[in-house]
């Protein structure tokens, strides 16, 4: 009987490139209501701009401009994945993670920092950039809660993170 053992490097690569858990549902919170939507539905909107009937209703009730929301979801923030990982594991990184996790967080609001760090690093490793829609897709829980009223704020935090990393790298 032959056994095939994976090396530690192979195991590591499997675990960092393929999320065991990835968000399937986004609970979109606005001041007066909350709605659970599939990540697939939000992704389709981000990619094509086409609004499902539930998204049309949600944006109308929340008085959100779909074009602006789509821009925040898809506008890339370029980051070096290695430096991103290093920065996110510092006190400054924890502050940034805590600020973004006020907008994007786990349903229980526990381990938000760790979940968000994992989603950010995984997103950056794919193509050296991060978008909000990638964060949702790579979030390591089956459900992610998003404060829809503050989506722009989360995007601005990502831009600040990019600037901080560039400053540390001397770019």
Phi and psi in radians as a Rosetta constraint file:
Dihedral C 1 N 2 CA 2 C 2 CIRCULARHARMONIC -1.760 0.35
Dihedral N 2 CA 2 C 2 N 3 CIRCULARHARMONIC 2.417 0.35
Dihedral C 2 N 3 CA 3 C 3 CIRCULARHARMONIC -1.975 0.35
Dihedral N 3 CA 3 C 3 N 4 CIRCULARHARMONIC 2.469 0.35
Dihedral C 3 N 4 CA 4 C 4 CIRCULARHARMONIC -1.983 0.35
Dihedral N 4 CA 4 C 4 N 5 CIRCULARHARMONIC 2.041 0.35
Dihedral C 4 N 5 CA 5 C 5 CIRCULARHARMONIC -1.804 0.35
Dihedral N 5 CA 5 C 5 N 6 CIRCULARHARMONIC 2.405 0.35
Dihedral C 5 N 6 CA 6 C 6 CIRCULARHARMONIC -1.460 0.35
Dihedral N 6 CA 6 C 6 N 7 CIRCULARHARMONIC 2.451 0.35
Dihedral C 6 N 7 CA 7 C 7 CIRCULARHARMONIC -1.287 0.35
Dihedral N 7 CA 7 C 7 N 8 CIRCULARHARMONIC 2.843 0.35
Dihedral C 7 N 8 CA 8 C 8 CIRCULARHARMONIC -1.043 0.35
Dihedral N 8 CA 8 C 8 N 9 CIRCULARHARMONIC -0.644 0.35
Dihedral C 8 N 9 CA 9 C 9 CIRCULARHARMONIC -1.119 0.35
Dihedral N 9 CA 9 C 9 N 10 CIRCULARHARMONIC -0.752 0.35
Dihedral C 9 N 10 CA 10 C 10 CIRCULARHARMONIC -1.102 0.35
Dihedral N 10 CA 10 C 10 N 11 CIRCULARHARMONIC -0.732 0.35
Dihedral C 10 N 11 CA 11 C 11 CIRCULARHARMONIC -1.105 0.35
Dihedral N 11 CA 11 C 11 N 12 CIRCULARHARMONIC -0.770 0.35
Dihedral C 11 N 12 CA 12 C 12 CIRCULARHARMONIC -1.063 0.35
Dihedral N 12 CA 12 C 12 N 13 CIRCULARHARMONIC -0.807 0.35
Dihedral C 12 N 13 CA 13 C 13 CIRCULARHARMONIC -1.100 0.35
Dihedral N 13 CA 13 C 13 N 14 CIRCULARHARMONIC -0.658 0.35
Dihedral C 13 N 14 CA 14 C 14 CIRCULARHARMONIC -1.125 0.35
Dihedral N 14 CA 14 C 14 N 15 CIRCULARHARMONIC -0.700 0.35
Dihedral C 14 N 15 CA 15 C 15 CIRCULARHARMONIC -1.336 0.35
Dihedral N 15 CA 15 C 15 N 16 CIRCULARHARMONIC -0.530 0.35
Dihedral C 15 N 16 CA 16 C 16 CIRCULARHARMONIC -1.546 0.35
Dihedral N 16 CA 16 C 16 N 17 CIRCULARHARMONIC -0.334 0.35
Dihedral C 16 N 17 CA 17 C 17 CIRCULARHARMONIC -1.714 0.35
Dihedral N 17 CA 17 C 17 N 18 CIRCULARHARMONIC -0.334 0.35
Dihedral C 17 N 18 CA 18 C 18 CIRCULARHARMONIC -2.192 0.35
Dihedral N 18 CA 18 C 18 N 19 CIRCULARHARMONIC 1.857 0.35
Dihedral C 18 N 19 CA 19 C 19 CIRCULARHARMONIC -1.158 0.35
Dihedral N 19 CA 19 C 19 N 20 CIRCULARHARMONIC 2.317 0.35
Dihedral C 19 N 20 CA 20 C 20 CIRCULARHARMONIC -1.175 0.35
Dihedral N 20 CA 20 C 20 N 21 CIRCULARHARMONIC -0.760 0.35
Dihedral C 20 N 21 CA 21 C 21 CIRCULARHARMONIC -2.015 0.35
Dihedral N 21 CA 21 C 21 N 22 CIRCULARHARMONIC 2.346 0.35
Dihedral C 21 N 22 CA 22 C 22 CIRCULARHARMONIC -2.390 0.35
Dihedral N 22 CA 22 C 22 N 23 CIRCULARHARMONIC 2.526 0.35
Dihedral C 22 N 23 CA 23 C 23 CIRCULARHARMONIC -1.038 0.35
Dihedral N 23 CA 23 C 23 N 24 CIRCULARHARMONIC 2.348 0.35
Dihedral C 23 N 24 CA 24 C 24 CIRCULARHARMONIC -1.925 0.35
Dihedral N 24 CA 24 C 24 N 25 CIRCULARHARMONIC -0.475 0.35
Dihedral C 24 N 25 CA 25 C 25 CIRCULARHARMONIC -2.219 0.35
Dihedral N 25 CA 25 C 25 N 26 CIRCULARHARMONIC 2.490 0.35
Dihedral C 25 N 26 CA 26 C 26 CIRCULARHARMONIC -2.013 0.35
Dihedral N 26 CA 26 C 26 N 27 CIRCULARHARMONIC 2.165 0.35
Dihedral C 26 N 27 CA 27 C 27 CIRCULARHARMONIC -1.657 0.35
Dihedral N 27 CA 27 C 27 N 28 CIRCULARHARMONIC 1.887 0.35
Dihedral C 27 N 28 CA 28 C 28 CIRCULARHARMONIC -1.588 0.35
Dihedral N 28 CA 28 C 28 N 29 CIRCULARHARMONIC 2.014 0.35
Dihedral C 28 N 29 CA 29 C 29 CIRCULARHARMONIC -1.812 0.35
Dihedral N 29 CA 29 C 29 N 30 CIRCULARHARMONIC 2.246 0.35
Dihedral C 29 N 30 CA 30 C 30 CIRCULARHARMONIC -2.140 0.35
Dihedral N 30 CA 30 C 30 N 31 CIRCULARHARMONIC 2.973 0.35
Dihedral C 30 N 31 CA 31 C 31 CIRCULARHARMONIC -0.825 0.35
Dihedral N 31 CA 31 C 31 N 32 CIRCULARHARMONIC -0.814 0.35
Dihedral C 31 N 32 CA 32 C 32 CIRCULARHARMONIC -1.826 0.35
Dihedral N 32 CA 32 C 32 N 33 CIRCULARHARMONIC -0.131 0.35
Dihedral C 32 N 33 CA 33 C 33 CIRCULARHARMONIC -2.741 0.35
Dihedral N 33 CA 33 C 33 N 34 CIRCULARHARMONIC 2.903 0.35
Dihedral C 33 N 34 CA 34 C 34 CIRCULARHARMONIC -2.382 0.35
Dihedral N 34 CA 34 C 34 N 35 CIRCULARHARMONIC 2.491 0.35
Dihedral C 34 N 35 CA 35 C 35 CIRCULARHARMONIC -2.389 0.35
Dihedral N 35 CA 35 C 35 N 36 CIRCULARHARMONIC 2.365 0.35
Dihedral C 35 N 36 CA 36 C 36 CIRCULARHARMONIC -1.657 0.35
Dihedral N 36 CA 36 C 36 N 37 CIRCULARHARMONIC 2.187 0.35
Dihedral C 36 N 37 CA 37 C 37 CIRCULARHARMONIC -2.256 0.35
Dihedral N 37 CA 37 C 37 N 38 CIRCULARHARMONIC 2.675 0.35
Dihedral C 37 N 38 CA 38 C 38 CIRCULARHARMONIC -1.339 0.35
Dihedral N 38 CA 38 C 38 N 39 CIRCULARHARMONIC 2.591 0.35
Dihedral C 38 N 39 CA 39 C 39 CIRCULARHARMONIC -1.054 0.35
Dihedral N 39 CA 39 C 39 N 40 CIRCULARHARMONIC -0.622 0.35
Dihedral C 39 N 40 CA 40 C 40 CIRCULARHARMONIC -1.043 0.35
Dihedral N 40 CA 40 C 40 N 41 CIRCULARHARMONIC -0.747 0.35
Dihedral C 40 N 41 CA 41 C 41 CIRCULARHARMONIC -1.121 0.35
Dihedral N 41 CA 41 C 41 N 42 CIRCULARHARMONIC -0.781 0.35
Dihedral C 41 N 42 CA 42 C 42 CIRCULARHARMONIC -1.162 0.35
Dihedral N 42 CA 42 C 42 N 43 CIRCULARHARMONIC -0.692 0.35
Dihedral C 42 N 43 CA 43 C 43 CIRCULARHARMONIC -1.098 0.35
Dihedral N 43 CA 43 C 43 N 44 CIRCULARHARMONIC -0.746 0.35
Dihedral C 43 N 44 CA 44 C 44 CIRCULARHARMONIC -1.057 0.35
Dihedral N 44 CA 44 C 44 N 45 CIRCULARHARMONIC -0.768 0.35
Dihedral C 44 N 45 CA 45 C 45 CIRCULARHARMONIC -1.069 0.35
Dihedral N 45 CA 45 C 45 N 46 CIRCULARHARMONIC -0.782 0.35
Dihedral C 45 N 46 CA 46 C 46 CIRCULARHARMONIC -1.086 0.35
Dihedral N 46 CA 46 C 46 N 47 CIRCULARHARMONIC -0.699 0.35
Dihedral C 46 N 47 CA 47 C 47 CIRCULARHARMONIC -1.326 0.35
Dihedral N 47 CA 47 C 47 N 48 CIRCULARHARMONIC -0.740 0.35
Dihedral C 47 N 48 CA 48 C 48 CIRCULARHARMONIC -1.879 0.35
Dihedral N 48 CA 48 C 48 N 49 CIRCULARHARMONIC -0.398 0.35
Dihedral C 48 N 49 CA 49 C 49 CIRCULARHARMONIC 1.491 0.35
Dihedral N 49 CA 49 C 49 N 50 CIRCULARHARMONIC -0.077 0.35
Dihedral C 49 N 50 CA 50 C 50 CIRCULARHARMONIC -1.365 0.35
Dihedral N 50 CA 50 C 50 N 51 CIRCULARHARMONIC 2.296 0.35
Dihedral C 50 N 51 CA 51 C 51 CIRCULARHARMONIC -1.688 0.35
Dihedral N 51 CA 51 C 51 N 52 CIRCULARHARMONIC 2.238 0.35
Dihedral C 51 N 52 CA 52 C 52 CIRCULARHARMONIC -1.246 0.35
Dihedral N 52 CA 52 C 52 N 53 CIRCULARHARMONIC 2.903 0.35
Dihedral C 52 N 53 CA 53 C 53 CIRCULARHARMONIC -1.092 0.35
Dihedral N 53 CA 53 C 53 N 54 CIRCULARHARMONIC -0.660 0.35
Dihedral C 53 N 54 CA 54 C 54 CIRCULARHARMONIC -1.194 0.35
Dihedral N 54 CA 54 C 54 N 55 CIRCULARHARMONIC -0.654 0.35
Dihedral C 54 N 55 CA 55 C 55 CIRCULARHARMONIC -1.179 0.35
Dihedral N 55 CA 55 C 55 N 56 CIRCULARHARMONIC -0.677 0.35
Dihedral C 55 N 56 CA 56 C 56 CIRCULARHARMONIC -1.007 0.35
Dihedral N 56 CA 56 C 56 N 57 CIRCULARHARMONIC -0.812 0.35
Dihedral C 56 N 57 CA 57 C 57 CIRCULARHARMONIC -1.128 0.35
Dihedral N 57 CA 57 C 57 N 58 CIRCULARHARMONIC -0.797 0.35
Dihedral C 57 N 58 CA 58 C 58 CIRCULARHARMONIC -1.044 0.35
Dihedral N 58 CA 58 C 58 N 59 CIRCULARHARMONIC -0.839 0.35
Dihedral C 58 N 59 CA 59 C 59 CIRCULARHARMONIC -1.152 0.35
Dihedral N 59 CA 59 C 59 N 60 CIRCULARHARMONIC -0.633 0.35
Dihedral C 59 N 60 CA 60 C 60 CIRCULARHARMONIC -1.152 0.35
Dihedral N 60 CA 60 C 60 N 61 CIRCULARHARMONIC -0.823 0.35
Dihedral C 60 N 61 CA 61 C 61 CIRCULARHARMONIC -1.097 0.35
Dihedral N 61 CA 61 C 61 N 62 CIRCULARHARMONIC -0.649 0.35
Dihedral C 61 N 62 CA 62 C 62 CIRCULARHARMONIC -1.500 0.35
Dihedral N 62 CA 62 C 62 N 63 CIRCULARHARMONIC -0.094 0.35
Dihedral C 62 N 63 CA 63 C 63 CIRCULARHARMONIC 0.977 0.35
Dihedral N 63 CA 63 C 63 N 64 CIRCULARHARMONIC 0.815 0.35
Dihedral C 63 N 64 CA 64 C 64 CIRCULARHARMONIC -1.825 0.35
Dihedral N 64 CA 64 C 64 N 65 CIRCULARHARMONIC 2.475 0.35
Dihedral C 64 N 65 CA 65 C 65 CIRCULARHARMONIC -1.462 0.35
Dihedral N 65 CA 65 C 65 N 66 CIRCULARHARMONIC 1.966 0.35
Dihedral C 65 N 66 CA 66 C 66 CIRCULARHARMONIC -0.976 0.35
Dihedral N 66 CA 66 C 66 N 67 CIRCULARHARMONIC -0.639 0.35
Dihedral C 66 N 67 CA 67 C 67 CIRCULARHARMONIC -1.117 0.35
Dihedral N 67 CA 67 C 67 N 68 CIRCULARHARMONIC -0.707 0.35
Dihedral C 67 N 68 CA 68 C 68 CIRCULARHARMONIC -1.168 0.35
Dihedral N 68 CA 68 C 68 N 69 CIRCULARHARMONIC -0.754 0.35
Dihedral C 68 N 69 CA 69 C 69 CIRCULARHARMONIC -1.068 0.35
Dihedral N 69 CA 69 C 69 N 70 CIRCULARHARMONIC -0.775 0.35
Dihedral C 69 N 70 CA 70 C 70 CIRCULARHARMONIC -1.066 0.35
Dihedral N 70 CA 70 C 70 N 71 CIRCULARHARMONIC -0.698 0.35
Dihedral C 70 N 71 CA 71 C 71 CIRCULARHARMONIC -1.083 0.35
Dihedral N 71 CA 71 C 71 N 72 CIRCULARHARMONIC -0.781 0.35
Dihedral C 71 N 72 CA 72 C 72 CIRCULARHARMONIC -1.129 0.35
Dihedral N 72 CA 72 C 72 N 73 CIRCULARHARMONIC -0.611 0.35
Dihedral C 72 N 73 CA 73 C 73 CIRCULARHARMONIC -1.219 0.35
Dihedral N 73 CA 73 C 73 N 74 CIRCULARHARMONIC -0.574 0.35
Dihedral C 73 N 74 CA 74 C 74 CIRCULARHARMONIC -1.939 0.35
Dihedral N 74 CA 74 C 74 N 75 CIRCULARHARMONIC -0.237 0.35
Dihedral C 74 N 75 CA 75 C 75 CIRCULARHARMONIC -1.179 0.35
Dihedral N 75 CA 75 C 75 N 76 CIRCULARHARMONIC 2.045 0.35
Dihedral C 75 N 76 CA 76 C 76 CIRCULARHARMONIC -1.354 0.35
Dihedral N 76 CA 76 C 76 N 77 CIRCULARHARMONIC 2.575 0.35
Dihedral C 76 N 77 CA 77 C 77 CIRCULARHARMONIC -2.034 0.35
Dihedral N 77 CA 77 C 77 N 78 CIRCULARHARMONIC 2.039 0.35
Dihedral C 77 N 78 CA 78 C 78 CIRCULARHARMONIC -1.396 0.35
Dihedral N 78 CA 78 C 78 N 79 CIRCULARHARMONIC 2.289 0.35
Dihedral C 78 N 79 CA 79 C 79 CIRCULARHARMONIC -2.544 0.35
Dihedral N 79 CA 79 C 79 N 80 CIRCULARHARMONIC 2.608 0.35
Dihedral C 79 N 80 CA 80 C 80 CIRCULARHARMONIC -1.420 0.35
Dihedral N 80 CA 80 C 80 N 81 CIRCULARHARMONIC 2.074 0.35
Dihedral C 80 N 81 CA 81 C 81 CIRCULARHARMONIC -1.037 0.35
Dihedral N 81 CA 81 C 81 N 82 CIRCULARHARMONIC -0.606 0.35
Dihedral C 81 N 82 CA 82 C 82 CIRCULARHARMONIC -1.192 0.35
Dihedral N 82 CA 82 C 82 N 83 CIRCULARHARMONIC -0.819 0.35
Dihedral C 82 N 83 CA 83 C 83 CIRCULARHARMONIC -1.184 0.35
Dihedral N 83 CA 83 C 83 N 84 CIRCULARHARMONIC -0.625 0.35
Dihedral C 83 N 84 CA 84 C 84 CIRCULARHARMONIC -1.014 0.35
Dihedral N 84 CA 84 C 84 N 85 CIRCULARHARMONIC -0.842 0.35
Dihedral C 84 N 85 CA 85 C 85 CIRCULARHARMONIC -1.035 0.35
Dihedral N 85 CA 85 C 85 N 86 CIRCULARHARMONIC -0.762 0.35
Dihedral C 85 N 86 CA 86 C 86 CIRCULARHARMONIC -1.123 0.35
Dihedral N 86 CA 86 C 86 N 87 CIRCULARHARMONIC -0.806 0.35
Dihedral C 86 N 87 CA 87 C 87 CIRCULARHARMONIC -1.124 0.35
Dihedral N 87 CA 87 C 87 N 88 CIRCULARHARMONIC -0.715 0.35
Dihedral C 87 N 88 CA 88 C 88 CIRCULARHARMONIC -1.193 0.35
Dihedral N 88 CA 88 C 88 N 89 CIRCULARHARMONIC -0.222 0.35
Dihedral C 88 N 89 CA 89 C 89 CIRCULARHARMONIC -1.813 0.35
Dihedral N 89 CA 89 C 89 N 90 CIRCULARHARMONIC 0.462 0.35
Dihedral C 89 N 90 CA 90 C 90 CIRCULARHARMONIC -2.082 0.35
Dihedral N 90 CA 90 C 90 N 91 CIRCULARHARMONIC 2.938 0.35
Dihedral C 90 N 91 CA 91 C 91 CIRCULARHARMONIC -0.997 0.35
Dihedral N 91 CA 91 C 91 N 92 CIRCULARHARMONIC -0.683 0.35
Dihedral C 91 N 92 CA 92 C 92 CIRCULARHARMONIC -1.093 0.35
Dihedral N 92 CA 92 C 92 N 93 CIRCULARHARMONIC -0.750 0.35
Dihedral C 92 N 93 CA 93 C 93 CIRCULARHARMONIC -1.075 0.35
Dihedral N 93 CA 93 C 93 N 94 CIRCULARHARMONIC -0.670 0.35
Dihedral C 93 N 94 CA 94 C 94 CIRCULARHARMONIC -1.119 0.35
Dihedral N 94 CA 94 C 94 N 95 CIRCULARHARMONIC -0.662 0.35
Dihedral C 94 N 95 CA 95 C 95 CIRCULARHARMONIC -1.111 0.35
Dihedral N 95 CA 95 C 95 N 96 CIRCULARHARMONIC -0.791 0.35
Dihedral C 95 N 96 CA 96 C 96 CIRCULARHARMONIC -1.095 0.35
Dihedral N 96 CA 96 C 96 N 97 CIRCULARHARMONIC -0.790 0.35
Dihedral C 96 N 97 CA 97 C 97 CIRCULARHARMONIC -1.059 0.35
Dihedral N 97 CA 97 C 97 N 98 CIRCULARHARMONIC -0.726 0.35
Dihedral C 97 N 98 CA 98 C 98 CIRCULARHARMONIC -1.120 0.35
Dihedral N 98 CA 98 C 98 N 99 CIRCULARHARMONIC -0.655 0.35
Dihedral C 98 N 99 CA 99 C 99 CIRCULARHARMONIC -1.181 0.35
Dihedral N 99 CA 99 C 99 N 100 CIRCULARHARMONIC -0.808 0.35
Dihedral C 99 N 100 CA 100 C 100 CIRCULARHARMONIC -1.175 0.35
Dihedral N 100 CA 100 C 100 N 101 CIRCULARHARMONIC -0.603 0.35
Dihedral C 100 N 101 CA 101 C 101 CIRCULARHARMONIC -1.289 0.35
Dihedral N 101 CA 101 C 101 N 102 CIRCULARHARMONIC -0.058 0.35
Dihedral C 101 N 102 CA 102 C 102 CIRCULARHARMONIC -1.295 0.35
Dihedral N 102 CA 102 C 102 N 103 CIRCULARHARMONIC -0.363 0.35
Dihedral C 102 N 103 CA 103 C 103 CIRCULARHARMONIC -1.819 0.35
Dihedral N 103 CA 103 C 103 N 104 CIRCULARHARMONIC -0.710 0.35
Dihedral C 103 N 104 CA 104 C 104 CIRCULARHARMONIC -2.104 0.35
Dihedral N 104 CA 104 C 104 N 105 CIRCULARHARMONIC 2.048 0.35
Dihedral C 104 N 105 CA 105 C 105 CIRCULARHARMONIC -2.681 0.35
Dihedral N 105 CA 105 C 105 N 106 CIRCULARHARMONIC 2.966 0.35
Dihedral C 105 N 106 CA 106 C 106 CIRCULARHARMONIC -1.258 0.35
Dihedral N 106 CA 106 C 106 N 107 CIRCULARHARMONIC 2.742 0.35
Dihedral C 106 N 107 CA 107 C 107 CIRCULARHARMONIC -1.038 0.35
Dihedral N 107 CA 107 C 107 N 108 CIRCULARHARMONIC -0.607 0.35
Dihedral C 107 N 108 CA 108 C 108 CIRCULARHARMONIC -1.484 0.35
Dihedral N 108 CA 108 C 108 N 109 CIRCULARHARMONIC -0.170 0.35
Dihedral C 108 N 109 CA 109 C 109 CIRCULARHARMONIC 0.992 0.35
Dihedral N 109 CA 109 C 109 N 110 CIRCULARHARMONIC 0.582 0.35
Dihedral C 109 N 110 CA 110 C 110 CIRCULARHARMONIC -2.049 0.35
Dihedral N 110 CA 110 C 110 N 111 CIRCULARHARMONIC 2.502 0.35
Dihedral C 110 N 111 CA 111 C 111 CIRCULARHARMONIC 1.033 0.35
Dihedral N 111 CA 111 C 111 N 112 CIRCULARHARMONIC 0.526 0.35
Dihedral C 111 N 112 CA 112 C 112 CIRCULARHARMONIC -1.062 0.35
Dihedral N 112 CA 112 C 112 N 113 CIRCULARHARMONIC -0.751 0.35
Dihedral C 112 N 113 CA 113 C 113 CIRCULARHARMONIC -1.039 0.35
Dihedral N 113 CA 113 C 113 N 114 CIRCULARHARMONIC -0.822 0.35
Dihedral C 113 N 114 CA 114 C 114 CIRCULARHARMONIC -1.167 0.35
Dihedral N 114 CA 114 C 114 N 115 CIRCULARHARMONIC -0.748 0.35
Dihedral C 114 N 115 CA 115 C 115 CIRCULARHARMONIC -1.118 0.35
Dihedral N 115 CA 115 C 115 N 116 CIRCULARHARMONIC -0.776 0.35
Dihedral C 115 N 116 CA 116 C 116 CIRCULARHARMONIC -1.178 0.35
Dihedral N 116 CA 116 C 116 N 117 CIRCULARHARMONIC -0.717 0.35
Dihedral C 116 N 117 CA 117 C 117 CIRCULARHARMONIC -1.007 0.35
Dihedral N 117 CA 117 C 117 N 118 CIRCULARHARMONIC -0.804 0.35
Dihedral C 117 N 118 CA 118 C 118 CIRCULARHARMONIC -1.070 0.35
Dihedral N 118 CA 118 C 118 N 119 CIRCULARHARMONIC -0.776 0.35
Dihedral C 118 N 119 CA 119 C 119 CIRCULARHARMONIC -1.135 0.35
Dihedral N 119 CA 119 C 119 N 120 CIRCULARHARMONIC -0.703 0.35
Dihedral C 119 N 120 CA 120 C 120 CIRCULARHARMONIC -1.150 0.35
Dihedral N 120 CA 120 C 120 N 121 CIRCULARHARMONIC -0.842 0.35
Dihedral C 120 N 121 CA 121 C 121 CIRCULARHARMONIC -1.132 0.35
Dihedral N 121 CA 121 C 121 N 122 CIRCULARHARMONIC -0.759 0.35
Dihedral C 121 N 122 CA 122 C 122 CIRCULARHARMONIC -1.097 0.35
Dihedral N 122 CA 122 C 122 N 123 CIRCULARHARMONIC -0.721 0.35
Dihedral C 122 N 123 CA 123 C 123 CIRCULARHARMONIC -1.079 0.35
Dihedral N 123 CA 123 C 123 N 124 CIRCULARHARMONIC -0.767 0.35
Dihedral C 123 N 124 CA 124 C 124 CIRCULARHARMONIC -1.204 0.35
Dihedral N 124 CA 124 C 124 N 125 CIRCULARHARMONIC -0.587 0.35
Dihedral C 124 N 125 CA 125 C 125 CIRCULARHARMONIC -1.150 0.35
Dihedral N 125 CA 125 C 125 N 126 CIRCULARHARMONIC -0.432 0.35
Dihedral C 125 N 126 CA 126 C 126 CIRCULARHARMONIC -1.223 0.35
Dihedral N 126 CA 126 C 126 N 127 CIRCULARHARMONIC -0.718 0.35
Dihedral C 126 N 127 CA 127 C 127 CIRCULARHARMONIC -2.686 0.35
Dihedral N 127 CA 127 C 127 N 128 CIRCULARHARMONIC 0.370 0.35
Dihedral C 127 N 128 CA 128 C 128 CIRCULARHARMONIC 1.047 0.35
Dihedral N 128 CA 128 C 128 N 129 CIRCULARHARMONIC 0.536 0.35
Dihedral C 128 N 129 CA 129 C 129 CIRCULARHARMONIC -2.671 0.35
Dihedral N 129 CA 129 C 129 N 130 CIRCULARHARMONIC 2.846 0.35
Dihedral C 129 N 130 CA 130 C 130 CIRCULARHARMONIC -2.295 0.35
Dihedral N 130 CA 130 C 130 N 131 CIRCULARHARMONIC 2.421 0.35
Dihedral C 130 N 131 CA 131 C 131 CIRCULARHARMONIC -2.203 0.35
Dihedral N 131 CA 131 C 131 N 132 CIRCULARHARMONIC 2.773 0.35
Dihedral C 131 N 132 CA 132 C 132 CIRCULARHARMONIC -1.080 0.35
Dihedral N 132 CA 132 C 132 N 133 CIRCULARHARMONIC -0.664 0.35
Dihedral C 132 N 133 CA 133 C 133 CIRCULARHARMONIC -1.136 0.35
Dihedral N 133 CA 133 C 133 N 134 CIRCULARHARMONIC -0.613 0.35
Dihedral C 133 N 134 CA 134 C 134 CIRCULARHARMONIC -1.142 0.35
Dihedral N 134 CA 134 C 134 N 135 CIRCULARHARMONIC -0.684 0.35
Dihedral C 134 N 135 CA 135 C 135 CIRCULARHARMONIC -1.046 0.35
Dihedral N 135 CA 135 C 135 N 136 CIRCULARHARMONIC -0.794 0.35
Dihedral C 135 N 136 CA 136 C 136 CIRCULARHARMONIC -1.041 0.35
Dihedral N 136 CA 136 C 136 N 137 CIRCULARHARMONIC -0.797 0.35
Dihedral C 136 N 137 CA 137 C 137 CIRCULARHARMONIC -1.134 0.35
Dihedral N 137 CA 137 C 137 N 138 CIRCULARHARMONIC -0.592 0.35
Dihedral C 137 N 138 CA 138 C 138 CIRCULARHARMONIC -1.693 0.35
Dihedral N 138 CA 138 C 138 N 139 CIRCULARHARMONIC 0.068 0.35
Dihedral C 138 N 139 CA 139 C 139 CIRCULARHARMONIC -1.130 0.35
Dihedral N 139 CA 139 C 139 N 140 CIRCULARHARMONIC 2.280 0.35
Dihedral C 139 N 140 CA 140 C 140 CIRCULARHARMONIC -1.448 0.35
Dihedral N 140 CA 140 C 140 N 141 CIRCULARHARMONIC 0.485 0.35
Dihedral C 140 N 141 CA 141 C 141 CIRCULARHARMONIC -2.255 0.35
Dihedral N 141 CA 141 C 141 N 142 CIRCULARHARMONIC 2.805 0.35
Dihedral C 141 N 142 CA 142 C 142 CIRCULARHARMONIC -1.245 0.35
Dihedral N 142 CA 142 C 142 N 143 CIRCULARHARMONIC -0.327 0.35
Dihedral C 142 N 143 CA 143 C 143 CIRCULARHARMONIC -2.373 0.35
Dihedral N 143 CA 143 C 143 N 144 CIRCULARHARMONIC 2.431 0.35
Dihedral C 143 N 144 CA 144 C 144 CIRCULARHARMONIC -2.238 0.35
Dihedral N 144 CA 144 C 144 N 145 CIRCULARHARMONIC 2.383 0.35
Dihedral C 144 N 145 CA 145 C 145 CIRCULARHARMONIC -1.730 0.35
Dihedral N 145 CA 145 C 145 N 146 CIRCULARHARMONIC 2.409 0.35
Dihedral C 145 N 146 CA 146 C 146 CIRCULARHARMONIC -2.306 0.35
Dihedral N 146 CA 146 C 146 N 147 CIRCULARHARMONIC 2.230 0.35
Dihedral C 146 N 147 CA 147 C 147 CIRCULARHARMONIC -1.438 0.35
Dihedral N 147 CA 147 C 147 N 148 CIRCULARHARMONIC 1.727 0.35
Dihedral C 147 N 148 CA 148 C 148 CIRCULARHARMONIC -1.060 0.35
Dihedral N 148 CA 148 C 148 N 149 CIRCULARHARMONIC -0.525 0.35
Dihedral C 148 N 149 CA 149 C 149 CIRCULARHARMONIC -1.211 0.35
Dihedral N 149 CA 149 C 149 N 150 CIRCULARHARMONIC -0.346 0.35
Dihedral C 149 N 150 CA 150 C 150 CIRCULARHARMONIC -2.041 0.35
Dihedral N 150 CA 150 C 150 N 151 CIRCULARHARMONIC 0.371 0.35
Dihedral C 150 N 151 CA 151 C 151 CIRCULARHARMONIC -1.051 0.35
Dihedral N 151 CA 151 C 151 N 152 CIRCULARHARMONIC -0.705 0.35
Dihedral C 151 N 152 CA 152 C 152 CIRCULARHARMONIC -1.065 0.35
Dihedral N 152 CA 152 C 152 N 153 CIRCULARHARMONIC -0.671 0.35
Dihedral C 152 N 153 CA 153 C 153 CIRCULARHARMONIC -1.079 0.35
Dihedral N 153 CA 153 C 153 N 154 CIRCULARHARMONIC -0.742 0.35
Dihedral C 153 N 154 CA 154 C 154 CIRCULARHARMONIC -1.102 0.35
Dihedral N 154 CA 154 C 154 N 155 CIRCULARHARMONIC -0.717 0.35
Dihedral C 154 N 155 CA 155 C 155 CIRCULARHARMONIC -1.092 0.35
Dihedral N 155 CA 155 C 155 N 156 CIRCULARHARMONIC -0.761 0.35
Dihedral C 155 N 156 CA 156 C 156 CIRCULARHARMONIC -1.088 0.35
Dihedral N 156 CA 156 C 156 N 157 CIRCULARHARMONIC -0.636 0.35
Dihedral C 156 N 157 CA 157 C 157 CIRCULARHARMONIC -1.115 0.35
Dihedral N 157 CA 157 C 157 N 158 CIRCULARHARMONIC -0.687 0.35
Dihedral C 157 N 158 CA 158 C 158 CIRCULARHARMONIC -1.101 0.35
Dihedral N 158 CA 158 C 158 N 159 CIRCULARHARMONIC -0.697 0.35
Dihedral C 158 N 159 CA 159 C 159 CIRCULARHARMONIC -1.109 0.35
Dihedral N 159 CA 159 C 159 N 160 CIRCULARHARMONIC -0.707 0.35
Dihedral C 159 N 160 CA 160 C 160 CIRCULARHARMONIC -1.111 0.35
Dihedral N 160 CA 160 C 160 N 161 CIRCULARHARMONIC -0.694 0.35
Dihedral C 160 N 161 CA 161 C 161 CIRCULARHARMONIC -1.057 0.35
Dihedral N 161 CA 161 C 161 N 162 CIRCULARHARMONIC -0.766 0.35
Dihedral C 161 N 162 CA 162 C 162 CIRCULARHARMONIC -1.016 0.35
Dihedral N 162 CA 162 C 162 N 163 CIRCULARHARMONIC -0.806 0.35
Dihedral C 162 N 163 CA 163 C 163 CIRCULARHARMONIC -1.093 0.35
Dihedral N 163 CA 163 C 163 N 164 CIRCULARHARMONIC -0.759 0.35
Dihedral C 163 N 164 CA 164 C 164 CIRCULARHARMONIC -1.055 0.35
Dihedral N 164 CA 164 C 164 N 165 CIRCULARHARMONIC -0.754 0.35
Dihedral C 164 N 165 CA 165 C 165 CIRCULARHARMONIC -1.153 0.35
Dihedral N 165 CA 165 C 165 N 166 CIRCULARHARMONIC -0.749 0.35
Dihedral C 165 N 166 CA 166 C 166 CIRCULARHARMONIC -1.084 0.35
Dihedral N 166 CA 166 C 166 N 167 CIRCULARHARMONIC -0.709 0.35
Dihedral C 166 N 167 CA 167 C 167 CIRCULARHARMONIC -1.113 0.35
Dihedral N 167 CA 167 C 167 N 168 CIRCULARHARMONIC -0.726 0.35
Dihedral C 167 N 168 CA 168 C 168 CIRCULARHARMONIC -1.158 0.35
Dihedral N 168 CA 168 C 168 N 169 CIRCULARHARMONIC -0.591 0.35
Dihedral C 168 N 169 CA 169 C 169 CIRCULARHARMONIC -1.427 0.35
Dihedral N 169 CA 169 C 169 N 170 CIRCULARHARMONIC -0.237 0.35
Dihedral C 169 N 170 CA 170 C 170 CIRCULARHARMONIC 1.364 0.35
Dihedral N 170 CA 170 C 170 N 171 CIRCULARHARMONIC 0.467 0.35
